[in-house]
């Protein structure tokens, strides 16, 4: 089932499937009178069992109407609990930072194997 929360960032509704790490973010926008359009954003998370300060991560881009956060590679500088939810602070390698990130926006990069020299 879905639980409904109001007032999540700039969105009107946050739909959370229970026991899942998939987030459905929906925003309604008034068009004319009582007609609304519904914008739905689906964000899937690669779940890490634990988040550690100094851990290298990739932050997913958040670039939709009204939001221009490109994301990218960075290091976790702070891990904290807010209202029984984990929130991360990430400092990007190319500069800048993001605070209070939901773990569903952060993923651990895949480690590739080493190559043999010829």
C-alpha positions in Angstrom: 0.0 0.0 0.0 1.0 3.6 -0.4 1.4 6.1 2.4 0.7 9.8 1.6 2.7 12.6 3.1 2.2 16.3 2.3 4.7 19.1 2.1 7.8 17.3 0.8 10.2 19.9 -0.6 8.4 21.6 -3.5 6.1 18.7 -4.2 2.5 18.6 -3.1 2.5 14.9 -2.4 5.0 12.2 -1.6 3.8 8.6 -2.3 5.9 6.0 -0.5 5.4 2.3 -1.2 5.7 0.6 2.2 8.8 -1.6 2.7 10.3 -0.4 -0.6 13.0 2.0 -1.6 11.2 3.3 -4.6 9.9 6.8 -4.2 7.1 8.3 -6.3 7.1 12.0 -6.2 4.0 13.7 -7.6 3.3 17.3 -8.1 0.0 18.8 -9.2 0.0 22.1 -11.1 -3.0 24.3 -11.6 -3.7 24.9 -15.3 -7.2 26.5 -15.5 -9.7 26.6 -12.6 -10.1 23.1 -11.2 -8.1 21.4 -13.9 -4.8 20.0 -12.7 -1.9 18.2 -14.4 -0.1 15.6 -12.4 3.7 15.2 -12.8 5.0 12.0 -11.4 8.7 11.3 -10.9 9.9 7.8 -10.1 13.2 7.4 -8.3 14.7 3.9 -7.7 17.3 3.4 -5.1 20.3 1.1 -4.9 20.1 0.4 -1.2 23.4 0.3 0.8 23.3 -1.5 4.1 25.2 1.4 5.7 26.4 4.9 4.8 29.9 5.9 6.0 31.5 9.3 6.2 34.2 9.5 3.5 32.4 6.9 1.3 32.5 7.8 -2.4 29.0 7.9 -3.9 27.1 9.1 -7.0 24.2 11.4 -6.6 21.4 11.2 -9.2 20.6 14.4 -11.1 17.4 16.3 -10.1 16.7 18.4 -13.2 13.0 18.9 -13.7 10.9 22.0 -13.8 12.0 24.4 -11.0 14.9 22.1 -9.9 18.4 22.2 -11.4 20.7 20.0 -9.3 23.0 18.1 -11.6 24.3 15.6 -9.0 27.5 13.7 -9.7 30.4 12.0 -7.8 31.1 13.1 -4.3 32.0 12.0 -0.8 29.6 11.7 2.2 30.6 14.3 4.8 27.7 13.7 7.3 25.2 10.9 8.1 22.3 11.8 10.4 18.8 10.6 11.4 15.9 13.0 10.9 12.4 11.8 11.9 13.5 8.2 11.7 14.9 8.6 8.2 18.6 8.7 7.2 19.7 12.0 5.6 23.1 12.4 3.9 25.3 15.4 3.3 27.5 15.0 0.2 30.4 17.2 -1.0 31.0 16.9 -4.7 34.4 16.2 -6.1 34.0 19.0 -8.7 32.8 21.5 -6.1 29.5 22.2 -4.3 27.5 20.2 -1.9 24.0 19.0 -1.0 22.5 18.6 2.4 19.7 16.4 3.7 19.7 14.0 0.7 17.4 11.0 0.8 19.4 7.8 0.3 17.2 6.9 -2.7 19.0 9.7 -4.6 22.5 8.3 -3.7 24.1 5.2 -5.0 27.4 3.4 -4.4 29.4 3.3 -7.7 30.1 -0.1 -9.1 33.7 -1.1 -8.7 35.3 -2.3 -11.9 38.0 -5.0 -12.0 41.6 -4.2 -12.9 43.0 -4.7 -16.4 46.0 -6.8 -17.2 49.0 -5.1 -18.8 50.0 -6.3 -22.2 
